[in-house]
Amino acid sequence: MAQPNPLPEGFRVPAEDIPHLRTFMQWPVLGPAHDDADFVDYLQDTIARIANTIAAFEPVVLLMGKQHIGAARQFVSNDVEIWDVPTDDLWCRDSGPLFARNDRGGQAVVNLNFNGWGDRMANPNDRLVAARVAERLDLPVFDSGIVGEPGGVEWDGDGTLLAHESSWVNPNRNTLGRSEIEARLLRAYGAEKMIWAPGVAGQDITDDHIDALARFTEPGTVLFQAPYPDDDDVFSNSARVTLDILKTARDARGRRLEIVEVPSPEYPRIDDEEFVSSYANYYVCNGAVICAEFGDMDTNQETIQTLKDLYPDREVVSLNVDALGETGGGIHCATQQQPA
């Protein structure tokens, strides 16, 4: 990896809950990522419903190759703008552009050098999405000097990052030591303090992205999805370690973190140990929080009420996104915001 070309002084990646100019999403297609046409239809229907829902609150741009636009309009409302930027899969959080801004209204794109989650997936178009969007927007691109995905780091917009080491200090992405990876991540986000937890390497495609488990709702407050009490499950054990670290951590301003827990669904529609049933993987857009529901009425309602309490000025909209859970992610994984 080359030396980083860091963000200029005064730029930083803002928190997700600030006003957005638009939301970017990606269209999944038959190709290197998916070879089952029926399942691709299932994914496309889900992505279209998410895009149509967000478009009621803010502009949405859906990225896809031009050959797919005609068919996509069968799913996607006219409120959603489509750009001819070729894609392979839907994970815009990871392969889409990460935006930074300064106090004078300037914007830039930070390149985290997406490599298909440690070269597990080829996804040749997705590796170029961030650069192609930046070119269309005529924005400069600054290279972080590390490889990874924005879904692998949580940030509060006030100087603090949170991540699992397994997604970053991993030779499938970076051969640098943790201290140098940390320094480059902090520079890439314009942040000051890193909170690390170990995470789990090699058990899922992301190497345990943090955004399925813990999310900053505001500086000093973290929503945390309580794990299933299963001593034989590596993710459950890892989550408890992450929670213990958060309970004793301090952020960039010296604050102890308030932890707000939401449950994991006990009775989801899909009973599969590889299914990702993450309430924490929600998306904050202008005026709304878009979250998943998994068919468990009790835990769904408990989570919706928690989100209403945490985001009192926003509408909470829950969607069935089981297609995404079957492929290892959720709503947050499928979206990427451009700040206003």
C-alpha positions in Angstrom: 0.0 0.0 0.0 1.3 3.5 -0.9 1.8 6.2 1.6 -1.5 8.0 2.4 -2.6 11.2 0.7 -4.4 12.4 3.8 -7.4 14.8 4.0 -6.5 18.4 4.0 -6.6 20.3 7.3 -10.1 21.1 8.4 -11.8 18.1 6.6 -13.5 15.3 8.4 -16.1 12.7 7.9 -19.3 14.0 9.6 -21.7 11.9 11.6 -24.5 10.0 9.8 -27.3 12.0 11.5 -26.4 15.4 10.0 -28.5 16.6 7.0 -27.8 14.7 3.8 -27.6 15.9 0.2 -28.5 12.4 -1.0 -28.3 8.7 -0.3 -26.3 6.5 -2.6 -27.2 2.8 -3.2 -26.1 0.1 -5.6 -28.0 -2.4 -7.8 -27.1 -6.1 -7.5 -26.9 -8.0 -10.7 -26.0 -11.4 -12.1 -22.3 -11.7 -12.4 -19.3 -12.3 -10.1 -21.3 -11.7 -7.0 -24.5 -13.6 -7.8 -25.2 -16.5 -10.1 -28.9 -17.3 -9.1 -31.3 -15.2 -11.2 -34.2 -15.8 -8.8 -32.2 -14.7 -5.8 -31.0 -11.6 -7.7 -34.7 -10.7 -8.3 -35.3 -11.1 -4.6 -32.4 -8.8 -3.8 -33.4 -6.2 -6.4 -36.9 -6.1 -5.0 -35.5 -5.5 -1.5 -33.1 -2.8 -2.6 -35.8 -1.1 -4.6 -38.1 -1.0 -1.5 -35.4 0.5 0.6 -34.6 3.1 -2.0 -38.2 4.0 -2.5 -38.7 4.3 1.3 -35.7 6.6 1.7 -36.8 8.7 -1.3 -39.8 9.8 0.7 -37.4 11.6 3.0 -34.4 12.6 0.9 -33.0 12.2 -2.6 -31.7 8.8 -3.5 -29.3 7.9 -6.3 -29.2 4.2 -7.3 -26.0 3.2 -9.2 -26.1 0.6 -11.9 -24.8 -0.1 -15.4 -27.0 1.5 -18.1 -28.0 -1.9 -19.5 -30.0 -2.6 -16.3 -31.9 0.7 -16.1 -35.0 -0.3 -18.1 -35.6 -3.5 -16.0 -34.8 -1.7 -12.7 -37.6 0.8 -13.3 -40.1 -2.0 -12.8 -39.0 -2.0 -9.2 -37.8 1.6 -8.6 -40.0 4.6 -8.3 -39.5 7.7 -10.4 -38.5 9.5 -7.2 -35.2 7.6 -7.2 -32.5 8.9 -9.6 -30.5 6.3 -11.5 -26.9 7.0 -12.5 -25.0 4.9 -15.1 -22.2 3.7 -12.7 -21.7 -0.1 -13.2 -22.1 -2.3 -10.1 -21.8 -5.9 -9.2 -23.4 -6.0 -5.8 -25.5 -3.9 -3.4 -23.1 -3.1 -0.6 -22.7 0.7 -1.1 -21.6 1.2 2.5 -18.4 -0.6 1.7 -17.7 0.1 -1.9 -19.4 3.4 -2.3 -17.8 6.9 -1.7 -17.0 8.0 1.8 -17.6 11.7 2.0 -15.7 14.3 4.1 -16.4 18.0 4.3 -15.0 21.1 5.9 -16.7 24.1 7.5 -16.5 26.2 4.3 -18.7 23.8 2.4 -15.9 21.9 0.6 -16.4 18.2 0.0 -14.0 15.3 -0.8 -14.1 11.6 -1.1 -11.9 9.4 1.1 -10.6 6.2 -0.6 -10.4 3.2 1.8 -9.4 1.0 -1.2 -12.1 -1.5 -1.1 -10.7 -4.9 -2.2 -13.7 -7.2 -2.0 -13.5 -7.9 1.7 -10.0 -9.2 1.6 -10.2 -10.4 -2.0 -12.9 -12.9 -1.1 -15.0 -11.4 -4.0 -13.8 -10.2 -7.4 -16.5 -7.5 -7.9 -14.5 -5.5 -10.4 -17.1 -2.8 -10.9 -17.7 -2.3 -7.2 -14.0 -1.6 -6.7 -14.3 1.4 -9.0 -17.6 2.8 -7.7 -16.2 5.3 -5.2 -13.8 6.8 -7.8 -16.4 6.9 -10.5 -18.9 8.7 -8.3 -16.2 11.2 -7.2 -15.4 11.9 -10.9 -19.1 12.5 -11.7 -19.4 14.9 -8.8 -16.0 16.5 -9.6 -14.7 15.9 -6.1 -11.1 15.3 -5.1 -10.2 11.8 -3.8 -7.8 11.4 -0.9 -6.1 8.0 -0.4 -6.2 6.7 3.2 -3.2 4.5 2.6 -5.1 1.5 4.1 -7.5 -1.1 2.8 -10.9 -1.6 4.3 -14.6 -0.7 4.3 -16.6 2.1 6.0 -18.9 -0.6 7.4 -16.0 -1.8 9.4 -15.7 1.4 11.4 -18.2 3.4 13.5 -17.7 7.1 14.1 -19.4 9.7 16.2 -18.5 12.8 14.2 -16.8 14.2 17.3 -13.4 12.6 17.2 -14.0 9.0 18.1 -13.8 5.8 16.0 -14.9 2.3 17.0 -13.8 -0.9 15.1 -13.1 -4.6 15.3 -9.4 -5.3 14.7 -10.4 -8.4 12.7 -11.7 -6.1 9.9 -8.5 -4.0 9.7 -5.5 -5.6 11.4 -5.8 -8.5 9.0 -3.3 -9.5 6.3 -6.1 -9.9 3.7 -6.4 -6.1 3.9 -3.4 -4.6 5.5 0.1 -5.8 6.4 0.8 -2.7 8.6 0.9 -2.9 12.4 -2.2 -1.8 14.4 -0.7 1.5 15.5 -0.1 2.6 11.9 -3.5 1.3 10.7 -5.0 3.3 13.6 -3.1 6.4 12.7 -4.2 6.2 9.0 -7.8 5.5 9.9 -7.9 8.5 12.3 -6.4 10.8 9.5 -8.9 9.4 7.0 -11.9 10.4 9.2 -10.4 13.5 10.8 -10.8 11.8 14.2 -8.6 11.7 17.3 -9.4 8.6 19.3 -9.7 4.9 18.3 -11.6 2.3 20.4 -10.6 -1.2 19.3 -12.2 -4.5 20.1 -10.9 -7.9 18.9 -13.8 -9.0 16.7 -13.8 -12.4 14.8 -11.7 -13.0 11.7 -12.4 -15.6 9.1 -16.0 -16.5 10.1 -17.9 -14.2 7.7 -17.1 -12.2 4.6 -16.6 -9.0 6.5 -14.4 -10.3 9.3 -17.0 -9.0 11.7 -18.0 -5.5 10.7 -18.8 -3.4 13.7 -21.9 -1.8 12.2 -24.0 -5.0 12.7 -23.3 -4.8 16.5 -22.6 -1.3 17.8 -23.6 2.2 16.5 -23.0 5.7 17.8 -26.4 7.4 18.1 -24.7 10.7 19.2 -21.3 11.5 20.7 -21.1 9.6 24.0 -23.9 7.1 23.3 -23.7 3.7 21.6 -26.6 1.5 20.6 -25.5 -2.1 21.1 -27.3 -5.3 20.0 -27.3 -7.8 22.9 -25.9 -11.1 21.6 -27.6 -14.5 21.9 -26.5 -16.2 25.2 -24.6 -19.0 23.4 -21.2 -19.9 24.8 -20.5 -22.0 21.7 -21.0 -19.1 19.3 -17.9 -17.2 18.4 -19.9 -14.0 17.5 -21.8 -14.1 20.7 -18.6 -14.5 22.7 -16.9 -11.7 20.7 -19.9 -9.4 21.2 -19.7 -9.8 25.0 -16.0 -8.9 24.8 -16.8 -5.8 22.7 -19.5 -4.8 25.2 -17.1 -5.1 28.1 -14.6 -2.9 26.3 -17.2 -0.2 25.6 -18.3 -0.1 29.2 -14.9 1.0 30.3 -13.9 3.1 27.3 -13.6 6.8 27.1 -14.2 8.8 23.9 -12.1 11.5 22.4 -13.6 14.1 24.8 -13.0 11.9 27.8 -16.6 10.8 28.3 -17.6 7.4 29.4 -20.0 5.9 26.9 -23.7 5.4 27.7 -24.6 2.0 26.3 -28.2 1.5 25.1 -29.0 -2.2 24.4 -31.5 -3.6 22.0 -32.3 -7.3 21.8 -31.5 -9.9 19.2 -34.7 -11.4 17.7 -35.6 -14.6 19.4 -38.0 -15.9 16.7 -36.9 -14.5 13.3 -38.7 -15.6 10.1 -35.5 -17.2 8.9 -33.9 -19.7 11.3 -30.4 -20.0 10.0 -27.2 -19.5 12.0 -25.6 -17.6 9.0 -28.6 -15.2 8.7 -27.7 -11.7 9.9 -30.6 -10.4 12.0 -29.1 -7.1 13.0 -31.3 -4.3 14.4 -28.2 -2.2 14.9 -27.7 -2.1 11.1 -30.2 0.7 10.6 -29.8 3.9 8.5 -30.3 7.5 9.6 -31.6 9.8 6.8 -33.2 13.2 6.8 -36.2 13.0 9.1 -36.2 9.2 9.5 -34.5 6.1 10.8 -34.9 3.1 8.5 -34.5 -0.2 10.3 -35.1 -3.9 9.8 -37.8 -6.1 11.3 -37.4 -9.9 11.4 -40.9 -11.2 12.2 -40.4 -11.3 16.0 -43.1 -8.9 17.1 -41.8 -8.4 20.7 -38.2 -7.6 19.8 -39.3 -5.6 16.7 -41.4 -3.3 18.9 -38.8 -3.0 21.6 -36.2 -1.9 19.1 -38.6 0.5 17.3 -39.4 2.2 20.6 -35.7 2.4 21.5 -34.9 4.1 18.2 -37.8 6.5 18.7 -36.4 7.4 22.1 -32.9 7.9 20.7 -34.1 9.8 17.6 -37.2 11.7 18.9 -37.3 14.1 15.9 -37.3 11.3 13.3 -39.9 8.9 12.0 -38.9 5.2 12.5 -39.8 3.0 9.5 -39.2 -0.8 9.7 -38.9 -3.0 6.6 -38.6 -6.7 5.9 -35.1 -6.9 4.4 -34.5 -10.7 4.9 -32.9 -10.9 1.5 -30.0 -8.8 2.8 -29.7 -10.8 6.0 -29.4 -14.0 3.9 -26.4 -12.4 2.2 -24.8 -11.2 5.4 -25.8 -7.6 5.8 -28.6 -5.1 6.3 -29.9 -1.6 5.5 -26.9 0.3 6.7 -24.6 -1.9 4.6 -26.7 -1.1 1.5 -26.6 2.7 1.9 -24.0 5.5 1.9 -24.8 9.2 2.6 -23.5 12.4 1.0 -23.6 15.2 3.6 -25.3 18.4 2.7 
